[in-house]
């Protein structure tokens, strides 16, 4: 009989075995605390990303709406800047990869023709032409229709 066995033939638990048991119990306790916190943080991250997406879309809409108001008030330079900002954001959204874009592919396909009006509108605003207000209003309505197409579940992921 070796020194680590008792009379019954059972092996005594050595310090390494006890250390292993303690390590497993400690790891299990860690997981019990970590998993729920990770799950909650993941959910908050998804909510944050959706809020940021909605904010970027709202900023685009706000830029275009501001351009309409500035143009109606005769503040053509501010309207031109807001219009340029809108078109820059719209172009970057339509050119972005599907995972990083805030607009769905169907929304982008509907909104992409609006980019054709960019140069004409910027030129009208640079000249201070009052007709730009009506053109911007029509663009605003077209943009609203383009982005109001509800995305399907497959387009969101």
JODA-V307036 format. One record per backbone hydrogen bond with DSSP energy under -1.0 kcal/mol. NH is the residue of the N-H (numbers start at 0). CO is the residue of the C=O. E is the energy in kcal/mol with one decimal. If there is no record, write none. Layout:
nh & co & e
NH & CO & E
NH & CO & E
This chain:
nh & co & e
4 & 1 & -1.2
5 & 9 & -2.3
8 & 5 & -1.2
11 & 3 & -2.6
17 & 13 & -1.9
18 & 14 & -2.1
19 & 15 & -2.2
20 & 16 & -2.2
21 & 17 & -2.6
22 & 18 & -2.4
23 & 19 & -2.3
24 & 20 & -2.5
25 & 21 & -2.7
26 & 22 & -2.4
27 & 23 & -2.4
28 & 24 & -2.3
29 & 25 & -2.2
30 & 26 & -2.4
31 & 27 & -2.2
32 & 28 & -1.5
33 & 29 & -2.8
34 & 30 & -2.4
37 & 33 & -2.8
38 & 34 & -2.5
39 & 35 & -2.3
40 & 36 & -2.5
41 & 37 & -2.4
42 & 38 & -2.0
43 & 39 & -2.3
44 & 40 & -2.2
45 & 41 & -2.0
46 & 42 & -2.1
47 & 43 & -2.6
48 & 44 & -2.4
49 & 45 & -2.1
50 & 46 & -2.3
51 & 47 & -2.5
52 & 48 & -2.1
53 & 49 & -2.5
54 & 50 & -2.2
55 & 51 & -2.4
56 & 52 & -2.1
57 & 53 & -2.3
58 & 54 & -2.5
59 & 55 & -1.9
60 & 56 & -2.2
61 & 57 & -2.7
62 & 58 & -2.5
63 & 59 & -2.0
64 & 60 & -2.6
65 & 61 & -2.9
66 & 62 & -2.0
67 & 63 & -1.9
68 & 64 & -2.1
69 & 65 & -3.1
70 & 66 & -2.3
71 & 67 & -2.2
72 & 68 & -1.9
73 & 70 & -1.0
74 & 69 & -2.7
75 & 73 & -1.3
78 & 74 & -1.9
79 & 75 & -2.7
80 & 76 & -2.2
81 & 77 & -2.3
82 & 78 & -2.6
83 & 79 & -2.6
84 & 80 & -2.3
85 & 81 & -2.2
86 & 82 & -2.6
87 & 83 & -2.4
88 & 84 & -2.2
89 & 85 & -2.7
90 & 86 & -2.6
91 & 87 & -2.2
92 & 88 & -2.1
93 & 89 & -2.3
94 & 90 & -1.8
99 & 96 & -1.0
100 & 96 & -1.6
107 & 103 & -2.6
108 & 104 & -2.3
109 & 105 & -1.8
110 & 106 & -2.4
111 & 107 & -2.5
113 & 110 & -1.6
114 & 111 & -1.7
115 & 112 & -1.3
116 & 113 & -1.5
117 & 114 & -1.4
120 & 116 & -2.4
121 & 117 & -2.7
122 & 118 & -2.2
123 & 119 & -2.4
124 & 120 & -2.6
125 & 121 & -2.4
126 & 122 & -1.9
128 & 123 & -2.5
131 & 128 & -1.7
132 & 129 & -1.2
134 & 130 & -1.8
135 & 131 & -2.7
136 & 132 & -2.2
137 & 133 & -2.3
138 & 134 & -2.2
139 & 135 & -2.6
140 & 136 & -2.1
141 & 137 & -2.4
142 & 138 & -2.7
143 & 139 & -2.4
144 & 140 & -2.1
145 & 141 & -2.2
146 & 142 & -2.4
147 & 143 & -1.2
155 & 151 & -1.3
